[in-house]
Amino acid sequence: MNNIARKVLSMSVAAAALAGLAACTTSGPNEPPMAAAPKGVEGSWIDAKGTGLSTFAGGTFTTVATDTGQKLADGSYTMTGATSVQINGTSLIRQTAVSFNCLMVSTSQLNCTSSSGQNFVLTRRA
């Protein structure tokens, strides 16, 4: 794993999760239910290199290596606005604290910046 991927995974390790999925809705009695759109950061997100998968649920997050399933980081997250989230956690590889601020620029993309100023992108996994 290259240094950038490790830093991205370490950052992702910091935290994360938010609201749940929206309830299914129907358009009428004879219409099939429509799929719910994802809401907030809740769900699974993958880094740009495809090496780390972060899952956010109920205010906590966990990041695992996509190739081995090894847990790389864990922590918590707090929504600081409708589309902004602060993530704090521990890189289990480096045994160091990590902190990130992320902005949800779409329902499928989080743009994040670490406390040291490093930028990275997470993409929602369907």
N, C-alpha and C positions, 0 to 999 in steps of 0.2 A: 504494500500500500504506500503510495507516495505521500510526501509531506503535506501537500495541499489537501489530499483526501483525508488524512488523519486530522488535520485542523478542522476541516468541514465536519467530520464525524464528531470531533470533540465539541464543536460548537452545537451541533444538533443534539448532542447528549444533554445539553443544558436543561431542556424542559419542553412541556407543551401539551396543551389540549384546551378545549374550550367548549362551546355549546355542542349539543347533540345534533342528530340529523333531523331535518324538518319532517313533520308527519306527512304521509301520503295524502293527496287530495284527489277528488274526483270532479269531473266537469258536469256530471249529471247522472241520473239513475242508470242509463244504458251505456255510459262511457266507462272504459277500463280506468283503473287508478293510474295517476301519473306518478312517475318516479320522483322521489324527494331530492331536492338539491342539497348538496353538502352545506353545512352551516358552520361558520367559525373554523377553527383549526383542527377540530376533532377528526381523527382518521389517521391514515398512513401517508407519509411523505418521504420521497426519495431524493438523495442529493444528486447534483449534476453529473457526477461520475458513475452513479449507479452502484456505489459501494456501501452505502449506509441507508437503512430504512428506519425512520423515526415514526413512532406511533404516539399520538396524543389522545388522551381520554381522561375525562373527569379531573382535570387539573394536573395530571402527571404525564411524563413522557418517558419513553425508552427508545434507545437507538441500538440496532443490531447490525452486524455485518451481513450483507446480502448473500455472500458466498458460504459462510460457515454458520450463520445464526448466532455467533458470539455476541454477547451483550457488550456494547462499547460505552454507553453512557445512560444515565437516567437522571431524573430531577422533576421539577415542577414548572408550571407556567401560570401566568396571570394575564388576562386580557386587560390592557390599559386603555383601550378605546374600541370602537366598533370593528376596526380592522388592524389594530396593533396589539402585539403580545410581547411580554417580557418572559424570557426563559432562563431559568437558573438550574444548575445541576452539577454533576461530577463526571469527568472523563475517567472511566474505569481503567483505560489503558495507561494514562499518565498520572492517575490519582491526583488530579487537580480540579479546582472549581472552574466552571465555565459559566458565562453569562452572555446572553444575546438579546437583541431587540429585533423583532421581525414585523414587517408590514405585509398584510395580505393584499396584493395588488390585483388578484382575481381569485375566484373560488378554487383555482388549481395552482396558484403560485405564491410562495412566501419569499420575500426578499429580506435577508437577515444580515445583521452586522454584529460582530462579536465585540466584547468590551475592549479588545485591543485594536478595533477598527477594521478587521478583516470582513469582507463581504462574501456572501454565498447565497445560493438559491435552492429552495426545496420545491419539488413538484408533487402535487397530490397524486397518489397512486389509486387508480380506479379499483 
